Amino acid sequence: MASRQSVRERIARRAAREIEDGMIVNLGIGIPTLVANYIPSHLHVTFHAENGILGTGPSPAEGEEDPHLCNAGGEPITVVEGASYFDSATAFGMIRRGYIDITIIGALQVSEKGDLANWIVPGKRVPGMGGAMELAQKAKKVIVLMNHTNKDGQPKIVRTCTLPLTAPECVDMIITEMAVMEVEDGILVLREVMAPYTVHDVIDRTEASLEIPDHLLNMS
């Protein structure tokens, strides 16, 4: 069985393939922060953080963290040459004006129509929604990275979200340790199955209805 860290890295590595040269990309807390580690060196990609940085880089090596550099979740980061710093109002202005090409974020639930719930479980204390609401509505593409099921084994990809929504019908792609799915015209389409899982495994652990195309990619 793959370790928790290798599963997270596998999901992040797959997500990095969606990023193209010249894009401005926002990375959410958790698994999404790892995506910056898998961008090919020949691509020029600018990473954006809501706390006021444009030009964040890969995660620092252990012991080389700069206490003055962190992302919106407080996790240590690096910056690339030419990075700029500004206040959160400017950072959110970039989001609201639609300058973010892709946002890669986590989720608690995603519905088959692409509704996103990723900020609160009722009754539990949380720091707040952060920039998720703006990013979900204004980024040109929304990619969700998450485990396929929650810690109790319940599906996180559901027919209808039961948790409070962040934004309706905003998710374009979901990447889990089991599969890659896309939302197309309100229909959830299975695109890739991650080894060692099968199509049956994905269907069995997904509450939402899935459209299964004739040709699927099997990813190692």
Residue pairs with C-beta under 8 A, 6 or more apart in sequence:
2 10
2 177
7 147
7 177
8 31
8 34
9 34
9 37
10 177
10 194
11 31
11 145
11 175
11 176
11 177
12 31
12 32
12 34
12 35
12 37
12 38
12 145
13 38
14 175
14 180
14 194
14 219
15 32
15 35
15 38
15 104
15 143
15 145
15 175
16 35
16 38
16 39
18 102
18 141
18 143
18 173
19 25
19 35
19 39
19 43
19 45
19 102
20 43
21 42
21 43
21 44
21 45
22 44
22 45
23 45
23 46
23 101
23 102
24 45
24 46
24 47
24 48
24 54
24 94
24 99
24 100
24 101
25 35
25 45
25 46
25 47
25 48
25 100
25 101
25 102
25 103
25 104
26 47
26 48
26 49
26 50
26 95
26 100
26 102
26 103
26 104
26 105
26 131
26 135
26 139
27 33
27 35
27 36
27 47
27 49
27 56
27 71
27 103
27 104
28 73
28 103
28 104
28 105
28 106
28 132
28 135
29 71
29 72
29 73
29 75
29 106
29 130
30 73
30 106
30 145
31 106
31 145
31 146
32 104
32 105
32 106
32 145
33 59
33 71
33 73
33 75
33 77
34 59
35 104
35 145
36 47
36 56
36 57
36 58
36 59
37 58
37 59
39 45
39 58
46 54
46 55
47 54
47 55
47 56
47 57
48 54
48 56
48 91
48 94
48 95
48 100
49 56
49 71
49 72
49 77
49 91
50 72
50 88
50 91
50 92
50 95
50 130
50 131
51 70
51 71
51 72
51 88
51 91
52 85
52 86
52 87
52 88
52 90
52 91
53 69
53 71
53 77
53 79
53 83
53 84
53 85
53 91
54 83
54 84
54 86
54 91
54 94
55 79
55 80
55 81
55 82
55 83
55 84
56 71
56 77
56 78
56 79
56 80
56 83
57 77
57 78
57 79
57 80
57 83
58 78
59 75
59 76
59 77
59 78
60 66
60 69
60 76
60 77
60 78
65 76
66 76
66 78
69 76
69 77
69 78
69 79
70 76
70 77
71 77
72 130
72 131
91 131
92 131
92 134
94 100
95 131
95 134
95 135
95 138
95 139
96 134
96 138
97 138
98 138
98 139
98 140
100 135
100 138
100 139
100 140
101 139
101 140
101 141
102 139
102 140
102 141
102 142
102 143
103 135
103 136
103 139
103 141
103 142
103 143
104 143
104 144
104 145
105 116
105 118
105 132
105 135
105 136
105 142
105 143
105 144
105 145
106 118
106 144
106 145
106 146
107 116
107 117
107 118
107 144
107 146
107 156
107 171
107 174
108 117
108 118
108 119
108 121
108 150
108 156
108 163
109 116
109 117
109 118
109 156
109 157
109 158
109 161
109 162
109 163
110 116
110 117
110 144
110 146
110 156
110 157
110 158
110 161
110 171
110 174
111 157
111 158
111 159
111 160
111 161
111 208
112 157
112 158
112 159
112 183
112 186
112 187
112 188
112 208
112 209
112 210
113 168
113 169
113 183
113 186
113 188
114 168
114 169
114 170
114 171
114 172
114 183
114 186
114 188
115 160
115 161
115 165
115 167
115 168
115 169
115 170
115 171
116 132
116 136
116 142
116 144
116 161
116 165
116 166
116 167
116 168
116 170
116 171
117 161
117 162
117 163
117 164
117 165
117 166
118 132
118 144
118 166
119 126
119 128
119 129
119 130
119 132
119 133
119 164
119 166
120 126
120 129
120 163
120 164
121 163
122 163
122 164
129 166
132 166
132 167
133 166
133 167
135 142
136 142
136 166
136 167
136 170
136 171
137 167
137 170
141 172
141 173
142 170
142 171
142 172
142 173
143 171
143 172
143 173
143 174
143 175
144 171
144 173
144 174
144 175
145 175
145 176
146 156
146 174
146 176
147 156
147 176
147 177
148 155
148 156
148 157
148 176
148 177
148 178
148 179
148 202
148 205
148 206
149 155
149 156
149 205
150 156
155 205
155 206
155 207
155 208
157 174
157 176
157 181
157 188
157 206
157 207
157 208
158 207
158 208
159 207
159 208
159 209
169 183
169 186
171 183
172 182
172 183
173 180
173 181
173 182
173 183
174 180
174 181
174 182
174 183
174 188
176 194
177 194
177 197
178 193
178 194
178 197
178 201
178 202
178 205
179 190
179 191
179 192
179 193
179 194
179 197
179 202
180 190
180 191
180 192
180 194
180 217
180 219
181 188
181 189
181 190
181 191
181 210
182 188
182 189
182 191
183 189
187 209
187 211
188 208
188 209
188 210
188 211
189 210
189 211
189 213
190 199
190 202
190 210
190 211
190 212
190 213
190 216
191 213
191 216
191 217
192 216
192 217
192 218
192 219
193 199
193 201
193 202
193 216
193 217
193 218
193 219
194 219
195 218
195 219
195 220
199 212
199 216
202 210
203 210
203 212
